Amino acid sequence: MTVPAGFRRNSEIPRILALHFADLPESDVQTAQGFKFTRPLRTILDLIELGTVERNFIRQAIRQAFDRGLITRQQIRNTPISGPARKTIEEALRRAA
């Protein structure tokens, strides 16, 4: 779970959560039913950077998000993405074509 950089909590954080501290731009966050969460491309990029999810699952998530219209090629072109993450995304989309 990503929380603002200045987030402080007095109670114990549940073990099921791993907190990541970052101030995200509003363009990476959406709200539905009162909850804020990161947009699909931001989530995929975070998972790639963390390196804790198998690449096969990442590639599957990319293809599914693209097929469902949750991410677009234009969005990918307009987003600052690290070299390794860009390579992973482009490879997944090439295989999907």
Secondary structure, 3 states (H helix, E strand, C coil): CEECCCCCCCCCCCCCCCCEECCCCHHHEEEECCEEEECHHHHHHHHHHHCCCCHHHHHHHHHHHHHCCCCCHHHHHHCCCCHHHHHHHHHHHHHHC
